[in-house]
Amino acid sequence: MKKIEYTPDAADKLREIKKYIVQQYGEESSKRVIQTITNAIRGLCEYEKKGPEVSKMFEIDTEYRYLFVSQMYVFYKIEDKYIRIINQYHEKEDFMQKLFGIDTTLQDTIDFLQE
């Protein structure tokens, strides 16, 4: 069975998420949300292809897959010995820009902002 391994960015982001939830909603809410996210991630050990392939969903050349859990996109990569957690992004974050450098802003929005 493969092990879960977090990149430094992913581990930092999980700590940031926990800190934010504690500040906004309290310790109990933070424990519940973080446990939901980490349980979903641990579930990848049983079925690593649980999340859809990013390449098929967004037509991007990448080996990443993702899970959507607790309003978070969790990106991961299946390797020989590990399931590597690349990073987590809140559903309101522009993960396409942050992960792949792809601008997803619609031209109508750009035109409106320039007026």
Secondary structure, 3 states (H helix, E strand, C coil): CCEEEECHHHHHHHHHHHHHHHHHHCHHHHHHHHHHHHHHHHHHHCCCCCCCEHHHHHCCCCCCEEEEECCEEEEEEECCCEEEEEEEEECCCCHHHHHHCCCCCCHHHHHHHHC
